[in-house]
């Protein structure tokens, strides 16, 4: 017999509703910080312990909550932001539903202390997993402090499936990056496990905030401001030279609200296409002012997703604004022009495929061993030409060396092939990149790096493994660390150890355009023969064979 239909209890209903709004520690911080911003705060301090699972506090110097209304504020659908249904369609505040405090209250132990500026005393109220505990008068500075403890301890199923402390910290830092770039007039401070990790001045300088987050100085950015009758866009863009391998540094807000909208991001990327390489993404932080009546923020429980009326007009405005500023400040990337007299080949694979039918050119397959090769010479300081028993072999010197180094770094079995490059330098990569490196510090140690987190939040590098045989110049450690951090941020199947090894191998490998002596070339070929596969770590072929049978046929023999 099927179960009978019955109305859920108030407690279960509250937990279900809370689960839609509060998914993880960063959801708590987002809701509380947005309330602080709506209260006209100019200083907001966030503190967490154990990734926010054990403890979260958000303190501000805003307007405070009236003593008579503070208990009501923790009830569901109690809000000061809207009064009638028309207000829902012209939301001007970050919060408006009256769900956040109630949701947080349902899944944690909460304590709130608040004082209005014109009041002598503060009010303190306490709850434990939705149950009212105490209401009392206390002394405190004006503003509001909210303390959240033991998040999701009454929901073991939710708690079980949350990410690690490191992952939650990273998400919290990401949110602080976004909100501080959007509200430059507010000083934000983040304290993690008793140590300050992040602070902005609140002096309206988006450049200084960008420098704090990404460690890029003023000349790395382009200021953007455009407006028309309906829209206004304001912010900064990175110079196309300062681009990365993922979209994590692209921040867009609508009327001060950080949003996720794939159409907007796609439009921004299209604006940059003439200036950057494929699969590279800029740093960008822009706020777009649009009439409140043409944007719907009541789409998603966490208010990240928004919908627009006349979206095409908005996207056209964004594309035109960014394209205009880039065209005025940056020369487009040069692209080879094909002529009638000759074809300019983009890479050597194009050349081989154009001149030979399929089957005549062969990239060596997985686990296929190289035969004994006789060194012939070097072409364009890019390819090593060799004679084999069944054809001519072309070796991409960079790809081959990259494969050799990757396997050596991974296995650490050939220590004599490396020297330790002594650095003894401090590096500040910006908050996001610093933390991504620090999260994986043990993997660096396993690979032979002498690297540690600095008490000030940056990175100290003393020594790194270094391949000296081919006279490579790999002293730009800042660039190397930034690339590793960017790679670690991407969702991919490689382990952190493999990601670090790939980047270090690429950074150390002999470059295209670098002349090799005959002995250096022979040494590289011998080392390549001992690798597991003749590909570089990214899957590109390191060796291509042109069969003698094909050559005989082409020459009519």
N, C-alpha and C positions, 0 to 999 in steps of 0.2 A: 504494500500500500504506500503511495507517495506521501512524503512528509507534508504536513499541513502548513499553509501559509500563515505567518504571524509577523507582527510588527517587531522590528528590532528594538532592543532596549536603548535607552538614551546613551549609556556608556559605550555600547558597540557602535552606534551611529556616529558618535564623536570620534572614535578611533578610526573608522573608515574615512570620515571627512578629513581628519588630521593627516592620514596617509597620503591623500591627494595633494596637500599643501606642503607638508613637511616630509621630505623623502630622505634627508640625510642632514648632518650637521650644518653644511653650508646653506641649506634651506632656512634653518633657524636664523642664521646670521643675516641672510638676505632680507628676511621679513623684518627683523628688528632694526637693521640699518636703514631700511626704507622708511620705517616709522620715525626714526630719528631725523632723517632728511625732511620728511613732511612736517616735523616739529620745528623747523628752521634752526637746526643745530649747526654750529660752526666747528665743533670739535667732537669727533666720534672715536671712541677707543674700544677695540675688540680684543678680548683675551680668551684663549682656549687652552685646554689641557687634554692630553690623550686624543688628539685629533678632533676634539669637540664632543666626544662621547661622554667623558666624565664631567666636563665643565665648559660652559660658555658664558661670557659676560659681554654686554654691550652697554656702554655708558656714553651719555651725551650732555651737552649744555643747552638743550632746547627748551621749549616752552613748558614742558612738564605736563602732568595729568592732574586734573582737579581731584581733590581728596574724595569728594562725594561721588565721583564717576569712576574711580580707579578699579573697583570690583566689577562694575559693568563692562569695562574695557576687555575683560577676560571672558566674557560671554560671547557665544557665537552670534555673528551678524550684528554686533554692536560696533558702530563706527561714527566718527565725526565728519567723514569725507563726503557722504552723499545723503540727500534727504528725500528725493523723489526719483521716479523712473527716468526722467529726462537727464538727471545727473549722470546716470550710467553711460550715456552716449557722449558725454563731454567730460570724461575723467581727467582732472588736472593734477591730481596727487599720485604718488607711487602706489600707496595702499588705498583700498577703498571698500573692500568687501566685508571687513570686520571679521575675518576668519583666522588671521595669523596668530594672535595671542591665545585664542581659544584652542587652536590646533596644537601649539607648543605646550600649552597647559595640560592637554590630554595625554601627552607622551613623555612627560618629564616632571621633575620637581622644579618649580618656578618661584622666584622671589623678585618682587619689583619694589623699588624705592623711587619715589618721584616727588618733586617739589616745583610748584609754579614760581615764577619770578617775584610775584607780589605776595607770596605766602611766607610766613616766618618758619613754619615747620614742614617737614616732609612726611609723606605717608608710605608705610611699608605694608605690603600684602603678600601672603604666601599661599601656595597651592602644592599639592602632591598628587600627580597623575590625575588631574581633573577635580580633585577634592579640595575645597576651601579649608585652609588651616588657620590663618591669623590675619588680622587687620589692626595696625597700630600706628601711633605717631612717633616719629624719630627725628633726629637731626641729620641734615645732609645739605650739600650744595644744591643750587637749583639745577633742574634738568632731570633726566631719568636714567636709572641703572636697572638693568634686568639681568638676573643670574639664572642660568639653566643648568641643572645637574641631572646626571643619570639618564641621558636621552635614550629612549626606546627600551628601557629596562623592563617595562610592562608589556613589551611586544617582542618576545624572544625570537619569533620567526623573522621579523623585520631586521632585528639587530644582527641575526646570524648571517644575513646576505649582504650586509654593508661592506664597503671596501676597507682596506687597511688604514691605519692611522696616517701613513705617509700619503696615501691617495687622497684622503679627506683633507689633509693640510694643503695639498696642491690645489684642490678645488676651491678651498677658502681663499688662498692667495690669488687664484685666477679671478674670483669674484671681486676681491678688493682692487685688483688691477682695473677691472672694468668700471666699477663704481667711482673710483677716485679720478679716473680720466673723464668721466661724465660730469662729476661735481667738483670742479677744480677749486671752488671757493670754500671747501670744507677740508679740514685737517683730519686725515684718517691715520690711526695707529693700530698696528696688529702686534700682539704679544703672544708668543707660542711657548708654552711650558716655561713661563717665567722670563723669557728672553725676547726683547723687541726685535721683530723681523722686518718691520715695514713702517714707514712714517712719511706722510706728505705734509707740506707746509700750509696748504689751504690759501695760497697767495694768488690763485687764478692763473698760475703758470703751467700750462699743459706740457710745455717743453721740459720743465724740471721734473714733472711726474714721469714723463717718458724716459728721461735719463735715469730716474730711480728704478724704473721697472726693467728697461731694456739696455741701460748703459750706453745709449747713443747720444752723442752731443748734438748741439743745436744745428750744426751744418749737415746733419744726417736727415733733416726733416724739411718739408715744404708746408708752409701755412696755407690753409684753404678757407676761403669765405666767398660764398655766392648767395644771391637771393633773387626771387622773382615775386610775382603777385601772391603766390600760394605757399612757397617753400623757402626755407633758409637753411644752408648747410655751413657748419663752422667746425674747424678742427685742424688736425695736421696729418700729413702723409709722409711716409718714408721715401727718401730718394730711392729710385729703383736699384741702386747698388746695395741697399740694405733690405734685402728680401730673404725669405726663409722657405723651408720645405713644407710648411703647413699653414693653415689659416688661423692658428691660435692667437696670433697677434693682431687680428682684425677685430676692432670694436666699433659697434654702431649703436647709437641710442636715438630714440625718437622722443622728442619733448622731455629729455632728461631720463628716459627709461631705457635701460639696456635691453635690447631685443635680439632675437635670432630669426632672421628672415632670409631664406636661401636666395630669393630673387635679388635682394639688395646686394648680398655678397657676390653673386654671379655678375651683377652689373659692375661692381667695383673691379673685379678681376678682369673683365673685358676692357675697362678703361685703361688698365695697365698693360694689356697685351702687346702693344707696339714697343714697349720699353723694357720688358723683362723676358727671361727665358721661360720656356714651358715648365709648368708645375712649380713655379716659384710664386710666392705670395708676399705682399707688402705688409709693413706695419702701418696701421691706419686707426685713427681714433676720431670719429666725427659724431656730432650731434645734429640731428635734422629737426628743425621746427616746422610743424605742419598744423593746420587747424584741427583742434581736438575733435570736431564733429565728423571728420573723415577718417579717423583711425579708431579701430575697435580693439581695446586692450583686454576685453573680457572674454578671451578665447581659450586660455589655458589656465589651469589652477595656479601655476606659479608666475603667470603674467609675462612669460618670456616671448611667447608668440603673439603677433599682432596681425590684423588684417586692415587693408586700406580700400577706400573708395578711390577710383581713378588711379590705380596702382601704376598704370603705364606712364602717366604724366610724372609721377614721382620718380620712377626709374629713369626716365628720359632726362629729368633734371639732374639726378645724381651723375649719370654717365657724362653729360655735357659739362658739368662743373669740374669733375675730376680730370677729364680729357683736356679741358682748356688749361688748367693749372699745370698739368704735366707737359703739355706742348710748349708752354711758355717758359718752362724751367729746365727741361731735360731733353737732350738730343735723342732721337729714336735709335734703337739698336740697329747696327748695320746688318744687312741681309745680302748674301751673294746674289748677283743678277745673272740669269742664264742668257747667253748670247747665241746667235745662229751659228757662229763659228765653232763653238765648243760647249760642252755641257759641264757645268760646275757641279761636281758630285759633293753631296753633303757629308758623306762618310765613306769609309772604305768598303763597307758592306754593300752600299749602293753601287759602287764601282764594280765589285766582283759580280753582283747579280746582273748588272747591265751587260757585262762583257761575256758572261758564261751562262749557259742554260742550267736549270736546276739539276743537281746531281754531279756537276763537274766541280763545284766549290763545296768544300766540306768543312764545317766546324766540328772539331773533335768532340765526340760524344762522351757521356758520363762514364768515368772509370776507364776510358780508352787511353792506353799508355802512348807516350810519344816515342817514336823510333830514335835511333841515334842520328843526330843532325849535324851537318857541317856548316859552320858559320860562313856566310858569303859577304854580308855587309849590312849597312844601315841606310834606310831610305827616309829622307825628310826629317831625320832625327826623331822618328816616330815608330817605324817598323824595323824589326830585325829580319833580314832575309836569310833563309837557311835552305840547304839542299838535303832532301831525305831520299830514302830508297824508292819511294813511289810518287814523288812530286816535290814541288816547291812549297816551303812553309813560310808564312808571314806571321810574325809574332808581334803583337801590340805590346811595346815595352812597358807601358804604364800598367795595362791590365794584367800582364804576366807578373810583374813585380808586386802588384797589389795582392794577387792570389798567394804568392809566396809568403809575403809578410803576414797576411791574414792568418794563414795556417800556423805560422811560427808564433804569432802573438797568442793564438788560441791554445796551442799546446804547450808553449813555454818550455820546449824540450831542447832548443838549440840556443842556449843562453849566450854562447860565444858569438853569435851573429849580431848581437846587440851591444851597444854601450848605453849607459844611463846618461841622458842629456840633462845636465844640471841646470835648473831654472831658478829656484828659490825666489819666486815672485808671488805677489798677491794679485788676484784677479777678481774684479767685480763685474759680473755679467748681467746684472739686473736681477731683481727678486725672483722672477719666474725661472730663469736659467740657472741661477745659483742653487735654488732648491731642487731642481731636477737632477743636477750633478750630485748634490749632497745625498739625495735619496738613494743613489746608486753607488755611493762611495766605496762600498765593500767590493763591488765588481771591478772598480779601478784597481784596488789593492791586489785582487787576484791576478790581474794582468800585469802586475809589476810596477804600477804607478806609485810614487810617493806623493800622495795628495790628501789633503784634509780640509774640513770646514774651518773657516776662521770665526773667532768669537764675534766679529763685527758683521757676519752674515755672508762674506765673500768666500773665495776659494784660495787655498795656499797650495801651490805646486812646487815641489822641491826637485823631483826627478821623474823622467818618463823614459820608457824604452825607446831606443832610437837606432835606426839602421844607417850606418855610416858608409857602407861599401860604395854606394853610387853617388856620394857627395850631394845628397839631397839637402835642401834648406827648409827645415821644418820648425823654425823658431817662432812662428806666429801662433803662440799657444792660445791667445784669446780667440782667434778665428776657429781653431780646432775645437776648443771647449764649446763655443757657440754652436758649431755644427753638430757635435755630439748631443748637446742639450736638445736641439731641434729634432734630431733623429729619435731621441728617447721619448719625445712628446707624441710622436706618431703612433697610431695603432698598427702594429705589424707583428708578424709571427716570430721575428728574430728575438732572441733573449737579449737582455741588456748587455751581457758580456760580448755577444756577437756584434751588437750595434757599435760598441766602443771599439772593438777590434777592427771592424770594417773602416771606421772613420780614421783610426790611427794608421791603418795600412794605406789608405788612400792618401793621407797627408804625408806619409813617409816615402811613398813610392816614387821612383824615377818619373820625371815629367815628360809629357810629349814636348818635343822641341829641345830635349837635352841630349847632347852628344855623348855617346858611350864609346869607350875604347874597345878593341877586339877582345881583350881579356875580360872586361866588364860584361860584354855581351855574352861571352861563353859561360861565364859564371852564372848569369841570369838563366841561360838555357839549361844548365845542369840542375839548378835549383828548381826550375819549372818541371823538369822530368820527375822530381820527387814529390810533387803535389798530388793531391787526391783527384782533382779535376782540372782540366785546362781552361777554366773560365775565371773571370774576376769575381769577387764576392757578390757583385750585383747581378750576376747571371749573363754578363756580356762575354762573347768569346775572346779568349786571349790568343788563340792560334787558329789560323785558317790555312787549309791545304788546297793547292791547285794541282790537280793530277797531271802526270806526264801524258797520259792518254789523250787528255783534252788538248794539250799543247801540240802534240803530234798531229791531231786532227785539224786544228786551226791553221797549222803551217803546211797542210797538204802532204804529210809524210805517212 
